[in-house]
Amino acid sequence: MNKYSQRSPHRFHIPVMGTGFTIDTALKVAKYGISSVLSLVDDVFIEQMRKHHSEKNDIEYTPISDQDHDSRATRITAYLNLLNKIVINQIDNIRNSDFSDNTELTKYFELLPDSDLKTRYHQMNSETVPENKKLLIKELKEAVTPGSIDVNIMTKLDRDLYIKGEVQDAQFSDALSAFRGFAKSELSSSIIFSAGFNRRLFNYIPQFDDFYPDTNGNLKKNIILKVSDFRSALIQGKYLANKGLWVSEFRIESGINCGGHAFASNGMLIGPILDEFKNKRETLTKQLADTYLSALAKQNKSNPSDSPEFKVTVQGGIGTNEELELLFNRYNVNGTGWGTPFLLVPEVVNIDDEHLRKLIEAREPEVYLSGSSPLGIPFWNLKNSSSELRREKKIAINKPGSECPKGYLISNTEFTKVPICHASKIYQKKKIKEIESSPMTKTEKGKEIFNVVKKSCICHDLAGVATKNLGIDPKATPSICCGPNIVNFSKESTLEEMVHHIYGRKSVPCSETRPHMFTKELSLYIEYLREEFAKKSDCLLDKTTKYFAEFKQNLILGFEHYYELAEQFNNTQREKFIQELDELKKELDLIKLNIAVSSY
C-alpha cells in the first residue's frame, strides 16, 4: 500500500500522450500534486526507461528479458513500482524542506489553485505569532500529497501472443498482460481504459482484489473509462458494476479535437455531451450504484466506505482559463485534461530540441488528421516529423514500409497466418504487388497504393521523443501526435508558466485568432463530414444515408446548444463566439447531402 494517498489537489491532469511523451511525466509533476497518465503499450520501451531511471537514481537494476516468463507484465510492474518509489522519496524530501524562497515545498503550494489549502498557505505566510505559524507549517506539510501515477490501456490494442506460430493463452495478450502489470504493482492509482469495450479484458479484472473495497471499504486501485458519449458510459459502467466493479471517473474526450488517435463520433459535440451528463448524472449514479452494491453483496465483498460516486472530467482542445471555468461552472465537471499545450513544456514531457522547434513553428498545414495509423483510425500527425520524413524518403526510393521492430499494432492476416502490421514492409510489399496485378485503372491503382504506403510505424516511433532525447536510441525518428490546439501556442514554457496559464494567473502566448474549443471542434467535424461524404460520392466509403443524416442533425443540435450557451458569455466573448458559429453555419449549409435533415 502506498505511503501517501494519490489524490490530486489540482483542477487539471496531464493525459496520456503517445507512448513516449508522458512515460515518466509523473517523476516531474507528481511531487507537486499533479496527476498524469502513462501508456502501457510498449513494454520494450518501458524496460529501457526503467533501466534509465534506476541508474539515474542509484537504484539497483535487474534486466527482464523477452524470454523471461510473463515478461510484459513483469516489466510493467517493475517500472510502476520504480516510479512509485521515486515519487515517495520526492514527497519525503519536500516534507522535510522549509518554506524558503525557491524550495520545492514553496513551489508545491504556489502552483495550487485557489482552494482552502491555498488559503491556509497564505495564512501561514502572513502569520506573525511563532507558535501559530509553526502549527500551520506542520498542517501544510502533512497536506502535501503526490499527484496520481495513472496508466492507460488502449483496449483495441490486444494482440495475442504467438510462440513458434502458435497462439498462447488469452491471459498473455497485450491488454491483459499490461493490465496484470498494473494490478500487481504497488501503486494506489487509476487505470484508464480508452478506445471502447474489450469484453475479455473487462472479464479479467475481477481476478484482482485491489479493484474491490478492502475491509475498511477503500479501493486501492480505481477504474476510469474514457468515453465519447453518455450511452457508452452507461453500457460500460453497468457491465462493470454487474461484476462489483465501480467506475470512479468518466473521462469525456472530444472525438476529434484531441491528440493522437481521433475516434470521431457521428457529429456528437462535446458541449451537448457534457450537458447530457450533467442532466442525467444523478440517475446514472443511482443506476450504477444499485447494480454495484447488489453485485458486491452477492459476492460477499466488503461495502465501500462512502456512497458510490463518480467524477466527470473532460479533455480535448482546452486552451484558456476561460474555457476551464466554463466547463466547471456550466457543466459541473470535476476536472480537466490538458495535453497538447504541455508538448511545449520540456521539463514535463519528453521532447527533443528539433521537434520542440517544429511544434513551436507549426501551423495548420503541418498538423493534420492523417491516415497514418495502422489501425485504420484517423490520427493527428505532424507532417514534418522525423517519422513522416523517413516514411516519405523510403517511398521515394521504392522501399516503403517499416521493419516492424515491435509489432504492437499487428492485425492483418490477408497474406499470413500470424497477424502482421499494415505499416510493415512485408505487408506493404505484398499488398502493392496485389494491387499492381489487379485490373484496376492506373488512377485507381495509384489511389490504392497511396492508401497502403501512408501507414506509419507509430508504435515504435512514438517512443522516439524519449529514446532519442535520453540517448537510448540516438538514431530514433520520432513520431509527433500533437492535437490541432498546438498551432495556437508558439513559445516554450515552464511548468510554472503553464500552470499559471491554466488557472488564469498569467497567460502564456496564445494566438489571438484562436477559436473557442467548442467552435474548433465544430469546424473539425464539419470538415470531417465534408470529406466523408466526398468519399461516399467516390464509392470509396461504405456509409449509409442514415449515418450522414444523423451526423448533420447532431451538428445542428450542437449549433442550437451553443447559440443558447452564448447568452452566458460577456459581451466581447459572446460577439466573437456567435461570429464563429455564424461562419460555421454557412459552411455546414454548403454541404448538400440530398437527404432530409431538420432545419436550424
N, C-alpha and C positions, 0 to 999 in steps of 0.2 A: 504494500500500500504506500502511496506517495506520502512523503513527509509533509508536503504542503498540498492543499487542495488547489486545483487549477480552475479558477472561476474569474474570468477577466473583469476588471472594473471599467473597461473601456466600452465605447459605443460602436466600435468597429472591429473587424477581424481582417486578416490578410488571407484571402482564399488560396487554394492550390493553384499554382501557375506552372504548367508543363511538368516535367519530371525534375528539371534542374534548378529553376529559378528559386523555388521555396524549399528545397530539400533540407536546408539547415537554417532556414529563417528563424526557427524557434530559438536557436542559440543567440540570435541577435536582438530579439524583441520580447521573448517570454519573460525575461528579467524585469521588464518594465510593465508587466501585467497585460501585454498584448498577445492575443491568441493568433495562431497561424496554422496553416494546413500544408502537409507534405504529401506527395504522391507515393503510393506503394507499388507502382507499375514495375520499375526497373530494379530488381534485386542485385544485379551485377554492379550497377552504379551505386546502389545503397551500400554494398560491401566496400566499394572504393572510398566512399565518404566516411564509412566507419573507420577504415584504416587511417585516413587523413586526420580526422578529429581525435582519434586515440593518440596518435603521435603528437599532434599539436598540444594536447592536454596532458602529456606524460602518463597516459593510461595504457596498460598492457593490452596488446592486440594479438589475438589468435585468429588466423585466417579460417574462413569457412568456404570450402571449395565446392565446385559444381557437383563433385562426386559424393559429397557428404549426404547422409540420409536427411531428407526433408530440408535441403539446403536453403530453398527460397524462404520458407517460414522462419527458419533459424536465423538467417541473415537479418531479416526484418526485425525479429525480436531483439537481437543483439544491438542493432542500430538504435532502436527506440529506447532501449534501456540506457544506452550511452547518452543520448540526448537528455533523458530524464536525470541521469546522474550529474551531468554538467550543469543543467539548469538549477538543480537543487543547490549545488555548490555556489552558483552565481547569486541565488537568493540569500544564502547564508552570508556571503560576503557583503551584500547590500545591507542586510540587517545589522551587520557588525560595523558598518561605517557610520559616519555622522552627517549632519545636515549642513556641512560647509558648502561653499560655492563649488560647483562643478563636480560634486561627488555623484556616484550612481544613485544613492539614496535620494538626493535632491532632485535629480533628473526624473526618477520614478514618479515623484509627486508633481513636478512641474508639467509632465506630459498628461496627467489625468484630466478628464473632462470636468466641468462643473458638477459637483456632487457633494454629499455630506462629508466624504473623506477629504476632498479638496478643501472644503471649508475648515475642517479641523487642522489641516496643514497650514492654512493661512492664520488660524488662531495661534498655532504653535509659534509661527514666525513673529507674531506681534506680542506674544505673552512676555511680560516683564517680571513676573513672580517666579523665581527659580524653581520652587517645588512644583508649581503648576506646569511649568514648561517641561520639567523632567517627566511628569506623568503623561503629558501629551506626546512627547517623543517616544516613550515606551509604547503607548497605544498605537501610534502611527507605524512603528517598526513591526509590531505584531500584525498589522493590517496588510503588510506587504505580501502579496501572493503572486505567483507567476501566471502568465497567460497560458492557455491550454495548448498542449502539443497535440494537435488533431491530425488525423490521417484521412486520406481519400482513396476509395476504390472506385474506379470506373467499371461498373458492373458488366458492361458489354465486353470488357477485356478479360475473358475467362478461357484462355487457351488450355486445352487438355495437355497433359504431359505424355510425351511419347518416348519410349526407350526401345531402341532397336526396331523401330517401326510399329511397336505395339502400344496402344493407349493404356495408361495407368489408371488406377482408382481415382474417382472424381475428387477425393479429398486433396489430391496433389495438383489439381487445376490451378491456374494462376490466381483467380479471385479467391478461392477457398484457402489456398496456401498463404496469400497475403493477409487475409482475414485472421487466420490462425496465428500468424506472426504478431499481429496487433493484440489479439485476445490473450496471448501468453505473456505479453510484455508487462512491465511494472507500472506502466502509465495509468493514471486515472484521468481519462480524457474522452474524446469522442471520435467515432469513425463516421465519415460522411460517405453515403452511397449515392453515386451520381450515375446518370445515363440510363435510368429506368430499372425495371423489375428483373431480378435474377432469382428464379424460384429455388434452384439448388443451393445458392448462396444463402438466401433467407432461411431455408430449411436447416442449414448447418449451424446457424447462430445459437440455437438452444443447447448445444453441447458445451457451452462455456458459461460458467456461473457468474462471471463478472458483469453480465448483462441483466442479471436478476437482482432484486433487492437483497442485501445481506441481512443478518439477524437484527440489525438496527434500522432496517428499511432503506438503506442507502445504496445507490448504484455506483459501482467503481467505474464502469465504462458506459458511455451513452451512445445512442444511435441518432444520427442526423440524416434526414433524407433531403437531397437536393431535388426539388420538383419544379415543374414549369407551369402547373395549374392546380386548382383545388381538387379536381377529380382524382388526379394522380396521388395527391396527399391522402385522400380518403381511402382509396383502394389499397395502397401500400401500407398505410397506417393501420387499417383494420386487419390486414393479413398478418402483420407482426403482432398486433395486440392479441389476436387469437392464439398466439404462441406464448403469451405472457411477456411480450417484449414491448417496451414503451419507446416511442419516438419522442426524444426530448426537444427536437427542433425541426421545423420545416424551413429549409433554406431555399427561398424562391430566387431563381436566377432568370434573367431575361433570356429568352430562347435564341436571340440573335445579337444583342448589344453586349457582348462579353468577349473574353479572350479564348483562344484555343478552339475546341470543337463547338460549333453552334447548332444546337438541337432546335432548329426553327420550328415554331408551332404553326398552326394554320391561322395566323393573324391575331392570336390572342395576345393582348398587350399587358405590360407589367402593371399599369395603373388599375385597370378593371380587375385583374387577377388579385392584386392586393386588396381591393375593395371587397371582393367576394370572401377572402379570408377574414377580413375584419367583420363582415356582417354575419358570417356563419361560424365564427370561431368558437363561440360558446356551445353551439350544437355539436360541432366536431369534437370538442373536448369531452363532452358527455358521452357521445357515441363510443369514442376510443377508450375512455376511462372505464365505462361499464364492461366492455369486452375484455379489457386488460385485467381488471380486478377479478372478474369471473374466471379467467384463464389461470391466474395465479392461485386462486382458491382450489381449482380442480387439480392443480399440480402440487398442492400443499406447500407453496412457496410463501416466503415472508411478504407481508404487505409493505408498500412504500411508506416512508416516514411522513410524507405530506400528500395531500390530494394531488393526483397526477395532473400536471400542466405541461404545455409545450411552448416553446418560443417560436416566433415567426421572424425570420431575418430575410434581408433582400440584398442582392448584388447584381452588378451588370450595368456599367456605364455611369455610375455615380461619380461626380467630379467636383461638386461645390458643397459648402456648408449649408447653403440654402436648400439644396436638394436633400441633404441628410435630414434637416429639420422638417421638411415637408413629409418625408417618409415616416418620421416618428410621430408628428402631430396629426397628420391627415389619416394615416393608415395604421397607426398604433403598432408599428413594428418594434421588435426588441433589440435589433442590432442591424448593422450594415456591413457589407463586404467591399473592401477597396483593393482591387488587384492591379490593373494596368498602370495607374499613376505611380505605384511603387517600383515599376521597372526602371524609373529614373532615380531611384534611391539605392545606390550600390552598397551602402552599408547594411541594407536589409535583405536584398536579393542577390543572387549570383548573376552578374552581367559583365562581360569583358568590355574593355575600353572601345574596341571597334564597333560593337553593336550598341553600346550606350550612345555613341556619337550618332549612329544611324537612327536610333529611336528619337533622339533629340531633334534631328533634322527631318524626320518622317512627316510626310503629308499624305493626304487621302489616296493619291495614286499608288503609293508604296505599301499601303496597308489595305489588304483586300480579302474578301471572303473567297477562299480558294477551294479547289478540288484536290488538294494535296494529300489529304488523309487517306491511307489505305482502307479505312473503314467505310469509305463512301459517304462520310458525313461532312458537310461544309466546315471549313477550317480557316480561322483567321490567321493570316500569314504576312510576314514582312518580305516584300518582293526581293529586296537586295540583301537578304541574309546569306551567310556563307553556305548554308544548306541549299538554298534555292539556286545560288550561282553555280555551285558544284553540279547540281542536277542538270541545269541547262548546258553546262560545259560537256557533260557526259553524253547528252543528246546530240550536241554539235559534232562530236567525234564518233557518233553512231555506236555508242556503248551505254545505252540507257539502263537505268535500274541500279538498285543498291545490292551490296554484298549480303545484306540482311544479317548483321552480326548478332542480333538478339532475338528477333522473331516474336515479339510480344503481340504484334497485330496480325499474325497469320490467320487466314480464314478460308482461303480458296483451295478447292480440290478439283478444279477443272482438269488439270493435267497430272495430278499426283494423288497418291493415296493419303499421304501425310500432308496436312494443310501447309500452304506457302503464302507469302505476303504479296499483295498486289504491287507493292513498290520494289519487290525483289528483282534482281537481274534475271533469275530463272523464269519467273512468271512473265515478265515483260517480253523477253526474247521469244517465248513460246506463243504468247498472245499476238505479238506483231506478225509472226510468221503465219499464224492462222488468218489474220485479217488480210495480209497481202495476197494470200492464195484464195480469198473469197471472191465471189462475182460482183462485189460492190463496185461503184464507180470510184474514180480516183479521188474525187472530192469527199465521198463518204468514207473511204479508207483513211484519208488524212484526218478527218474528224475523230474517227475511232482510235487511231494511233495516238493522237493528241491526248485523248481521254485516258489512255494507258500510261503514257510516259509522264503525265503531270503528277503522278503519285510520288510522294517523298518518304524517305526513311525517318519519320518523325520519332519513332520510339527510341532510336539511338541518338539522333541529332538534338533532341530537346534537352538531353543531358549535357550537351556540348558547352553551354554557357558556364557550367561549373567545372567540367573536366579540363577545359582549355584554360580557364582563369586560374585554376588551382595547380596547374602543371601536371595533372593526372594524365591528360592526353593533349599535348600541345598542338597536335595536328587536327583536332576536332573541328568540325564545320557546323557551328550551332544553328539550330532552327529557332526562329523567334515567333511566338504565338500571341503577340500583343493584340488587345482588342482595339476597336476603332477609336476609343477615347484617347489613345496615345497621341493623336495628332493635335490635341488641344494643349498638351504640355510640352514645353520646349526648353527646359532647364533642369540640370542635375540638382537634386535636392538632398538634404539631410533628413534623417528620421524626425528630428525635432521640427523642421520646417514643414514636413508633410503632415504630421500630427496637428500642428497649429493650424494648418490649412483646413484639415478635416473639421476641426472644432470652431472654425471661424475666427480664430485669434489673430491670424496673419495669413495672407494668401500667397501661394506660390504662383509664378507667372502662368496665366491660363488664357487661351485665345479669346479675344473679345467677341469673335463671331461664333463661339462655341454654342451649339443649340442645347436646349434643355434635354436632360436624359430621356424624358418621355417622347419628345418630338424626334430625337435622334433615332430611337428605336422604331418609331412610326415610319420614318423615312427609309430605314433599312428594310422594314417589312414591305413597304410599297415597292421598293426596288426588287426585292426578292419575288414578290408576286408577279411583277412585270417579266422578270427573267424566267420564272417557272411557266408562265403562260406562253411565252415565246417558244420554250422547249416543246410545250404541248402542240403548238402550231406546227413545229417541225417534226412532229411524231416521234420525238426522242424521249418523251416522258409520259409515263402511264398515270396520269392524274384524271380523276373524274370531274364531270361538270359540278357535281355536288361539292367536291373539295374546293374548287375555285369560288363557288357561290358563298360557302361558309367562310372562306378566307376573307373575301371582301366585306361580308356582313360583319365579321369580327372587327375589322378595321373601322367600319362605320360606327359601330358601337363604341369603339375606342375614342373616336372623334367626339361623340356626344359626351362621354365621360370627361374628356379633357376640356371641352368648352365650358362645362359646368365647373370643373376644378379651377379654371382661370379666374373665376369670380373671387376666389380666396386670396389671390395674389395682390401685391401692392400695384399702384398704377403703372409704374415703369415695367415691372415684371409681367403684368397682365398684357400690356400692349405688345411686348416682344413675343410672348408665348402665343397670343392669338394670331399675330402676324405669321409665325412659323406654322401654326395649324392651317391658316387660310391658304398658304402657299402649297402645303402638302395635300390639302383637299383638292386643289386644282390638279395636282399630279395624279391623284387617285382617279379623278373623274376622266382623265385621259386614257385610262386602261379600260378598254371596251371588251368585256368578257362575253358579250352577247348572251347573257343569262340574267334571269330575274333576281335582282337584289334590292332590298328595301332602300328607300331614299334617306337622306340625312334628316 
